[in-house]
Amino acid sequence: MKVITNHIYGIKATFETLAKGKLWIFFVPGLAVGLMFFSMLSVTETIEGTTSWTKNIWFFGDYVSSGIGWIFDRIEDILYVIIQFIVLTLLSPFNSFLSEKFDSEISGREFKTSFIQILNDLLRAVFVVMIAITFEITCIIGWWMLSWIPGLGYLDPIMYWLISAFFFGFAFYDYSLERHGVSTLGSIGFSFSKMSYMLVTGSIFMLIFMIPYIGLFIAPVLATFISTGAYVKLTHRPPAPAAELTPAPTETLD
């Protein structure tokens, strides 16, 4: 399947570029976000630790302690959601610029960047993430209602993974689509017509994100690399001199 070979190309091109010492600077913003997240997590854990005395409350101690633990678990869940939102929005100018540079590296094409373009990238990223979150919640609710049918509940983890992977993939491919003049509506259409690409890229992002400690700040960078490589391979058949690059007709893409 081309979706697999194109992603393999993206992964290979990513590590070849990094091995040359290029584009490492783009890991810095993610590292900053990661440090901020772990600092916030450390604060919540410290505060939670100061409530350990509640276990000694007569009769109700265990209930109070369990309730406090539940609250702090939910706070940590919210922090993860906030960090994912930051990764997909506030880091979007960096990820978009990385996607542009990596595209130029492997395809030979040159792109112009301006402050207006950076601002536009940020605004578009917020809009795209809002669309993705809305669709994701709608799909999850739809599946939740469907899963009440006896025998389907065991599929919940798989379906939740696929739904999340799809919309993460959508967000990362939008960097390349926006750069090549595709509207937000066109980006949505592309994501549904190339669903397998969204699922593979999104799954790669989620798997890397799950790596303890480092996954948080390397996942968005590597996902941007890989999605850009797969998109360039899909549309321009790299590597080739810039003058020889001719986009393949959209209707023939696999």
Secondary structure, DSSP 8 states (H G I E B T S, - for coil): -HHHHHHHHHHHHHHHHHHTT-SGGGHHHHHHHHHHHHHHHHHHHHHHHTTGGGGGSTTTHHHHHHHHHHHHHHHHHHHHHHHHHHHHTTTHHHHHHHHHHHHHHHH-------HHHHHHHHHHHHHHHHHHHHHHHHHHHHHHHHTTSTT-GGGHHHHHHHHHHHHHHHHHHHHHHHHTT--HHHHHHHHHHTHHHHHHHHHHHHHHHTSTTTHHHHHHHHHHHHHHHHHHHHHH-SS--GGG-----GGG--
